[in-house]
Amino acid sequence: MSAAAGTTQGATLRARKEEHQRLAATDAVQTRTPPGWGDIHLVHEALPEVDLDAVSLETELLGRTLRAPLVIAGMTGGHDGATAVNAALARAAERHGLAIGLGSQRAALVDPTLEPTYAVVREHAPSAFVIGNVGAAQLVEQGGKGPLTLAQLRRTVEMIDADALAIHLNVLEESVQPEGDRRARGVADAIAELVGTLGVPVIVKETGAGIARTTAERLAALGVGALDVGGLGGTSFALVERLRAQLQHDQRGIELGEDLAEWGIPTAVSLAGARTAGLPLIATGGIRSGLDAAKALALGATAVGVARPLLLAALDGDAALDAWIGRFLETLRTVLQLTGCTTAAQLRERPLVVGGETRAWIDDLGYGPLRPAPAASEPGR
Ligand SMILES: Cc1cc2nc3c(=O)[nH]c(=O)nc-3n(C[C@H](O)[C@H](O)[C@H](O)COP(=O)(O)O)c2cc1C
């Protein structure tokens, strides 16, 4: 790429990342379709024999111990306004012992002067589990733009001393985005080539449309370290890109964004499906409370990811982040006690009731049963 082309691409990426952060902070980007948590019920244990103080939220993820099963999902970087947000999120990750993801680092690969907008995360979270991020679309050639090289991918890891690299899948977003990268062929092979070459585990992460069971199993066979199912029911990138298409008077993007805003597999369904892949699962997409998190953990997630609510809190500062995370963890801890669990992993053994649309999805796709049939002598256990 010529220096001039690189500068133009850098400016485009910088503007896009700024727009993503600004537009995602508005209310118009939440799907109408729920993620499924409302259809899932945990069963109250009136005699839990567990003290609240004895509940531990500590969780192992990819060989590291988190103080709670919460990942601050990858969001931002690549523009000036991202630095303060990433710094606030990183400080929160460090204070609470959480994992933290970054937004796509492509902008810094194209324009290295943007590296500090990402590196600030490691500065403020020296001991946190930090997850780098690049798009799967950038692993293959796109209309004259070559795929990212191994050296560039290594740079994404070095830039932030990453503990893992997330490859995000976002075919829906790219299709709606006015300037989107529409080629998708060859991505699985590119992921397979990458796995094992970076010195850190690769997490494959959807961004709002979910991962079906067959796809989760294919990704496991490629050797990836973990999956973030990134399901439907939270922030919609079809809606974010529709807003961007409006700003650009791009009629095609406006119409596609409107028509496909509710496309995807709800997060709860995607989790139920991905259980068979045998990989650690992160459940992101419409996780809004510690109760949602408990349901996701009961469905097989190792941890949950939260993006937009933490962006909004970060824009309000450290105290707002502490308040949001504090409430979230207190609810999760209490639900563990109310279900007789001392650890989050024990939720996987607890009974579940699934109704509504989520039940229909799980039945029709053959993702059940979620629990062994209860023995006749032990109703509800
Ligand atoms: C402002 C913003 C920017 C995002 N940018 C990225 C990104 O660069 N890479 C990525 O993998 N996911 C990105 N995401 C997606 C989130 O990681 C997450 O999957 C999605 O927002 C759903 O979670 P939520 O419902 O809690 O917001 C972004 C989300 C937001 C809100």
The ligand as an ORCA input file, in Angstrom:
! r2SCAN-3c Opt
* xyz 0 1
  C     -18.865      0.918     20.686
  C     -18.678     -0.543     20.409
  C     -17.636     -0.937     19.590
  C     -17.402     -2.295     19.354
  N     -16.315     -2.659     18.610
  C     -15.981     -3.960     18.532
  C     -14.754     -4.359     17.916
  O     -13.988     -3.535     17.421
  N     -14.463     -5.681     17.884
  C     -15.304     -6.618     18.430
  O     -14.971     -7.801     18.412
  N     -16.480     -6.271     18.980
  C     -16.838     -4.978     19.057
  N     -18.010     -4.614     19.669
  C     -18.996     -5.667     20.029
  C     -18.994     -6.035     21.504
  O     -17.781     -6.672     21.870
  C     -20.193     -6.967     21.867
  O     -20.050     -8.183     21.180
  C     -21.536     -6.379     21.482
  O     -21.583     -4.987     21.743
  C     -22.681     -7.057     22.247
  O     -22.569     -6.841     23.627
  P     -23.576     -5.862     24.417
  O     -24.966     -6.288     24.067
  O     -23.237     -6.042     25.860
  O     -23.279     -4.465     23.942
  C     -18.268     -3.270     19.919
  C     -19.337     -2.859     20.733
  C     -19.544     -1.520     20.985
  C     -20.699     -1.124     21.877
*
